[in-house]
């Protein structure tokens, strides 16, 4: 998990830039920016090593569901609702987060993403002090 208050490491990872979906398109909707939100329902895949993150990305590019890839590759030990990624259930779910709840680098990228589904995810990559993240947003409000 990427809690607030932890110092972020050097910006984004090389690869897709902030606001880019898996197909390289921007997160603009109908010619404008993604509508602002105060809360997002967010999932992520956290990998300590760049190589492992690249393996996870390859699976996503191959059409695997985001939650399945998160269960296989994510090293996040966060617990949500009494279940952890180790329980093989969560699939990278961080849940509903409000602006200010997350690591600033993670949050900036996540709040720019448009909502998508685990079966057809739109995601972005960032690097924080926690490691390499692949982030997707399931809902915005």
Helices and strands as residue ranges (DSSP letters): E 39-47, H 50-61, H 66-73, E 79-80, E 83-84, G 85-87, E 93-98, H 104-110, E 123-128, E 131-140
